[in-house]
Amino acid sequence: MTFRHRRPLPLPSFGPRRIRCLQGSTRLLIEDACLSRERPLQVELRQLERFSALMAAQGWPAHVSRLAYDRIYAGERFGFAKRVGRGELPELARQLIACWRAGRAAGLDLPA
């Protein structure tokens, strides 16, 4: 009996990463591709990166790019962090849930 090996799944995005460059060489600055008010979840990326770091410190994944653009995923992660998080994570999750709900109330959900 022969088994076909599945192709490995691609690794998820954990947000922007620093680019290494040689000492004294030109630095490349990467700006946000779009403003926070143009994304489905209208929150600054720094807050989402902080949320992702706090989640990772407690052993749970939270992908920055999905939090910014996938409202269902963001709502699930924020709710989970509010319920079971420790330290400053539940408070940050409450703030992000307030932004998430404000975006829904403003009619920013686009039909699929």
N, C-alpha and C positions, 0 to 999 in steps of 0.2 A: 504494500500500500504506500503510495507516494503522497506527500503533503506539499501543497503549494504555499510558499511563504508569502505572507501579506507584506505589502509595501509599508515602511514605517510611516506613522502619522507625522505631519509637520508640527514643529514646536510652536506653541502659542506665543503671541507677542506680549511682552511685559512692559511695553512703552519704550520711549526713546532711551538709547544707550549712549554713553560718551564715546567719542571717536578718538582713538589714539593717534598722535602725530609726534614727529620728532621734535626735540627741544629746539626752540627758536624758529621753527617753521611757521608758516601762515596758518592761522586758526580758521576753521570753518564754523560759522554760527548758523544753527538751524532754528528758524522761527516756526511758530505754529502755522500749519497749513491753512487753517481757518479760525476765525475768532470764536470765542466760546458762545456768543449769542447766535452763531450760525449752526451749532451742533444740536442734535436732539436733546442732549442733557446740557443745560447751560451752566456749566461749572468750569472754573479755571483748571487747567491740567495739573497745576501744582497740588491742588486739593485731591484730585484723583490719584496722583502719584503717592501722596502721603497716605491716603486710604489704602492703596495697594501695598505699600510698605508695612503698614500696621497689620494688615491681614496676613501678609507673608510672615511677619514676626510671630504670629500666633498659629502658623501652620496651615493657612487657608489661601488658595489662589484667588487673585482678583486682577484681571487683565485690564490695563489702563485703556487701551484702544477700544475694547468691548464696552467698558463702562461709559466711555464718551459717546459711542454711536449705537449701542444696543440697549434700548430702554428696558426691555424685559430682563435681560441679564443684570443690568444695573440695579433695578428694583429688587431682584432676588438677592444680590450680594449685599445691598444696603440693609435690607430687612434681616438677613442672617447675622450681619455684624452687630446690628442693634440688639438682637436677642441674646447672642452668645459671646460677644466680644468682651474683652477686659481692658482696663485702663482708659485711655482717651478714645479708643475705637468706637464705643457706642455713641458718644456725643458727636463725633465727626459723622457717623452714620446718620444720626438724627438730622444734622444740618444738611447732608446730601439728600436725604429723603424729602426734606422741605423743598429743596430746589427741584427735585424730580417731580414732586406733586405740583409745584407751580408751573412747570413746563406742560404737564398734562392738562391743567386747568386752562392754560392759555391756548389750547388746541394745537399744540405742536406735534402731536402724534400724526404721522402720515399714514394713510391707508396702505396696507400691504398689497 
